[in-house]
Amino acid sequence: MSDGVYDMPEEPPARRNRRTGGRPRALLPTIATLIVLLILFSIFTDVWTQRLWYRSVDLGSVFSTVLGTRVLLFVIVGLLMAAAVVANIIVAFRTRPRVALAPSPSPGFERYGELLQQHGKIAVGVVATLMLVFGGSAASGEWKVFLAWRNRTPFGVTDKHFNKDIAFFVFDYPWLRVLLGFGYSIVLLSLVAAIITHYLYGGFRPSAKGQKASGAAQVQFSVLLGLLVLLKAFSYWLDRFGLTTSDAKLFTGVSYTGDHAILPSKEILAVIAVLCAILFFANVVRRTWLLPGVGTVVLILSAILLGALWPAALQQLRVRPSEPVKEAPYITKNIEATRQAYGLEGADVTEYQAKSTAKPEDLTADAEVLPGIRLIDPTVIGPTFEQLQQVRGFYSFPTDLDVDRYKIKGKVNDTVIAVREVQVDRLPAGQRNWNNDHTVYTHGYGVVAANGNQSQGGTPVFTEKDLPPTGDLGDYEPRIYFGEQSPDYSIVGAPEGGQKVELDTPEGQKGGDPTLNTYAGKGGVPVGSFANRLLYATKFRDANILLSSRVNSASKILYDRTPRERVEKAAPWLTPDGDPYPAIVDGQVVWIVDGYTTSDNYPYSEKVDLDVSTRDTTTGRGTIAQQPSEKINYIRNSVKAVVNAYDGSVELYAWDDKDPVLKTWMKAFPGTVKPRSDISPDLMSHLRYPEDMFKVQRDLLAKYHVQDAGTWYQNSDLWRVPDDPTAVSSGGDSATHISQPPFYLSLRMPDQSEPKFSLTSVYVPNGERENLTAFVAVDAEATSPDYGKFRVLRLPGNLQIPGPGQVYNKFQTDEGIRQALLPINQPNSGARAQYGNLLTLPLGGGLLYVQPVYSVRTSGQGSYPVLRYVLVSFGDSVAYGGTLQDALTKVFKTSVDTGELPPGTEKPPTTQTPNQTVKQAIADAQAAWTRAQTALRNGDLTGYQTNLNQMKAALDRAAAGAAETPTTTPSSTPSPNPSNPPASTTPTSPPTSPAG
């Protein structure tokens, strides 16, 4: 107390520091703990919602197998890496010298050692955790390689060099490579940890004048370096098998140089590496770096001499002067393995003497082919479907539609088909809210289909249309909850008797108010509980899932809704085709997805880039996905997957049940793939040969149709898939070589008795020439005994049959076609011509090209393509017409106008006057022309030809009768039907009737 004032005692500094600094010190651990908890909860949310998803599709075993395998690999490899690194740190620490070999490089350097010594357990724990996470994460990502190795199935075929089953290369070799990589990582990280620890505590100082490492450090370094070199020896031994899939100069696989230089050098280097490793291990006893150093130098020099110089010298001095002879047996191995690995061993290549003109008997034989000429281009007609069948703005169709087959009125027709899906992004801005986006507009409705070879007024002839759906495809569940354009997630379902909120159709069956629906499918994850709502609110970062009253006790959440996405999750070992297609099967709308098993380790088989081989002008456009960027040299369409569009269920059917890769995965995931015998007849009728696999095969077939090693080496018979001429004309860059897509068509190859649904393509010579060199078709009808059979029609080199680019150029430059399209393409017409798919098919002993041309309005709302003309080319002739019949009549006029009197045609009665003769002949001609058109529409080419001959004979009679008629007698009968083909191959004015 001083001057009556009580002086408070001064607070001790320690207490003051605790009070002022306590909060920050307590806050930091709290924040760190919260961050860790949030990360753990996020991981838990992802894992648990994945589990719930798999259970919703009855594939919980897939989830448990994958998760269990990943956890197993994470724990084993992570613990091994953590244990190895920590053990080496502890050994280095415990064997540290009492006195450092040399002073520390900086004054504060020793403090790090002291700090680590004080907090050793924490430091070691951090290092162990990092190694566990690093090693475990890397290992868990290799779960596919491990499962394939563990469940490997023999191929029953041995390679021709090492005499090992192909399964060793496909399954064992990749896993051995993975183990080798982990071994390198563990030993190398252990060596780094040991070096750092010895350096910190003075056991290793490169700056020391005398001994640079303590005895203990030398022992530890010697053991670790010896292990590294021993792993290198194992790598050299393993490299021998890797030669079978290495990219040599000419091909994939072992070459002459690889067999006679690289292979023996790998064996020699493996022995040298083992000896060098022994020298490092010997350094544990005899601590001198001389012998290990000499061994290392010898190994490096041997690697240079044996691994680089020897193969280069052999290639230059012995192989190059006579390369075709030296490489011939290895090229043969590559050809055989490639054709086998890609399923091309049964591809038939036959010579086809394509004609440039057709005789009546040639056309008669192919009369059944005409109905298979598809005029409705699925890559063009999407906007037409949308404008004519969209019904409401929030419905949509994909830009590229699909082609399937349906039996309608007893006849199987090629059909262009699409699903009417809901797209919430198209809702007016005033209707966009969470409830509408996720609980009202939850599903699409119905299928729209059209005949592939018919049009009416230029628009498709729909066989299934409108809301509610009507047509010829039968009754089916029309609601589309799972599709290619479905919302990211929807909340559906309600208790029994609860209010319906999901929009079914904008109007009832007889108009009026919209109809509503409540989802009753088995698919979807229940979100009635608070826990699941919390999990999915976290997953989608959307609190409305937790707070909205629309989420009730019976609610389910639908997500991961695209067919490819669901198949990828249901069978993560499959590569799905880029273009799933819808079909009505057994009263349900389903998505059919072709699944591929692939490998890049099939010995001697040529490697290709999957994304490059499958790329064409349709890839990546709309809903057609691009394949991943990976190399493969083996592919099988092993699985046909079916995704139900209503409940999202996924069914996997074994298609190529002889595929060893499929058998391997079926052992890894038992019960997930159903046998082929479970495929229903209705589903079987809609299965087809897959596009992406065909693209890969046609890419390989362009070179591997050649089976003679000498010809193959000379590259004298290389083919290539032509660029899509319609893509180049619309502004594409021809330098990018965007391939023409394959086309589904019903056609008959020369060795077939009836038309078959096929996947087709063409080849042109590799180089600057664009004339046709081959036509290829694969039987795409799953019910056919010849399904998957490749038929290649090879054109002789002395024939100059135009290719697609040249035919397209003819169409563009033909004066008659230019005049016909002039009213459409004029700048002020408000429209433009859009060229459809340029189809090629064998017909009449030659090759017929058919291309539809559409008219599209260039301005205003509601524009869509309308079929206007059909262009055809046969040999050197081109023609066009308002219908396919018109165009075919004009292009084949020289071959059908034989001038002969048709058999059974009666001569004019002798009692008729000249005028009566003319009238009767004209009437007969008109009647014959009408019958000819009817026959052609019905695909009866024989009847078509017969009636044309009868018309010609009738016109000859009319001409003869007119010559006998007095010139003073005027004709009371108009001239015959002007539709008779004129003398030129292209008319001088466009037809007035639209395509039909």
Helices and strands as residue ranges (DSSP letters): H 13-56, H 60-94, H 109-118, H 120-140, H 143-150, H 166-167, I 168-172, H 173-200, H 215-242, G 243-245, H 256-257, I 258-262, H 263-282, H 290-304, I 305-309, H 310-314, I 315-319, G 320-322, H 323-341, E 348-351, H 360-365, G 367-372, H 382-389, E 395-396, E 402-408, E 411-419, E 421-422, G 424-426, G 429-431, H 434-435, I 436-440, E 444-445, E 447-456, E 459-465, E 470-471, E 479-480, E 489-492, E 502-505, E 515-517, E 525-526, H 530-539, H 544-547, E 556-559, H 563-570, E 575-576, E 581-585, E 588-599, E 608-609, H 610-613, E 631-632, E 634-644, E 650-654, H 660-668, G 676-678, H 681-684, H 691-704, H 709-714, E 719-720, H 725-729, G 734-736, E 743-747, E 756-765, E 774-779, E 790-794, H 804-813, H 815-825, E 831-835, E 839-843, E 846-857, E 866-874, E 877-881, H 884-891, H 893-896, H 914-937, H 941-964
